[in-house]
Amino acid sequence: MDSYAPQAIWGRELRHYRQAVGLTQAQLAQKVHFSESLISGIETGHLPASPEFAQCCDEALSTGGALLRLLDWRKGQVFPSWFGKWRDKEQVATTLRTYQPLLVPGLRGVRSDGSAGERGSGGGSPGSTGPPHP
């Protein structure tokens, strides 16, 4: 898990507020009626927090709505900023083309006799160009 992912940062904020009021995960779980394992998973960044969970924690920890506001990162862009308008272009695209400078089409393909192998190689011993030996 990336410790700088927004989900992990949110979890650390929850831990900060919980510890600031002197509660254990079990005590918070009892106050908000969510499981202790869910709280642990959210605090470590392995599980996402829901707006309902954030609101319950805000009330139990008296944060003034900070945790719910911190979930705003989820409303942001789904795609990275460098992706630009390509998402819109892909949605209306009718053909997908790719450029792969290191791919040589047909280098390993099906020969005219229907067997697979390298082009130019008969599939026999190394260096041979004829059909394979029985």
JOJO-V250204 format. One line per field, one symbol per residue. phi: phi as a letter, one per 20 degrees, with the letter a starting at -180 (. if undefined). A space follows every 10 residues. Layout:
phi = ???
//
This chain:
phi = .ffdfgffff fffgggffff emdeffffgf femcffffff fffeneceee gffffffgff dlemnfffff fggfefffdf ffflefgfff fdfdcddcdc feedgnfcbe ffeneerffn denefgnede ffef
//
